[in-house]
Amino acid sequence: MNDLHKALGDISSIRRQMADTTEFRGYGPTTLAATGAFAILAAIVQALWLPDAAKHISAYLGIWVATAVLSATLTGVQMYTRTRRIHSGLSNEMLRMAVEQFLPAVAAGLLLTLVFLHYVPQASWMLPGMWQIIFGLGVFSSCRFLPRPMVVAGAWYLLTGLSCLAMGGNRALSPWTMGISYGAGQLLVATILWLRSSEAEDEV
């Protein structure tokens, strides 16, 4: 029985090592482009119905949290089905690895939002910039099993987040600080993945 457990452990370790050295292809370019479109639509909604976000921070958060949840749900469902199809035997390990890489960034963004709202609501204008920086760090963390050019997307979110913080005050709550950063950023990610998938098809 001990030999069996050891063999199973060795197999699990080998599968994990294989997953660590395999490029993750579970993110679909079309889906990620759609999340960029969601960000642009959310910015339009905010511009039309919430011209003064600083005075209605709850409504502002409602728009962008709803957009984030919708995007995450769509990405998660598509990532699951695509990984099952493309990575087949390694799908569980690849999915686990992808979630483990990005989950800390998601948790940090959520906790940071709660802290700002409950303890320093007057500094809530900093949230868009902080979200973008944390998202960028999540992209950087995932770069080791994604196409190398993905580092450009991480740098984009870091740059837009810092620029948003540099604005200072309520200007940072403009709909386009989020709409442009995530709209263009997700389209950039989708383009990188599409180019990589085209290269992979050419190699076959």
Buried (B, 14 or more C-beta within 10 A) or exposed (E): EEEEEEEEEEEEEEBEEEBEEBEBBBBBBEBBBBBBEBBBEBBEBBBEEBEEBBEBBEEBBEBBEEBBEBBBEBBBEBBEEBBBEBBEEBBEBBBEBBEEBBEEBBEBBEEBBEEBBEEEEEEBBBBBBBBBBBBBBBBBBBBBBBBEBBBBBBEBBBBBBEBBBEBEEEEBBBBEBBBBBBBBBBBBBBBBBBEBBEEEEEEE
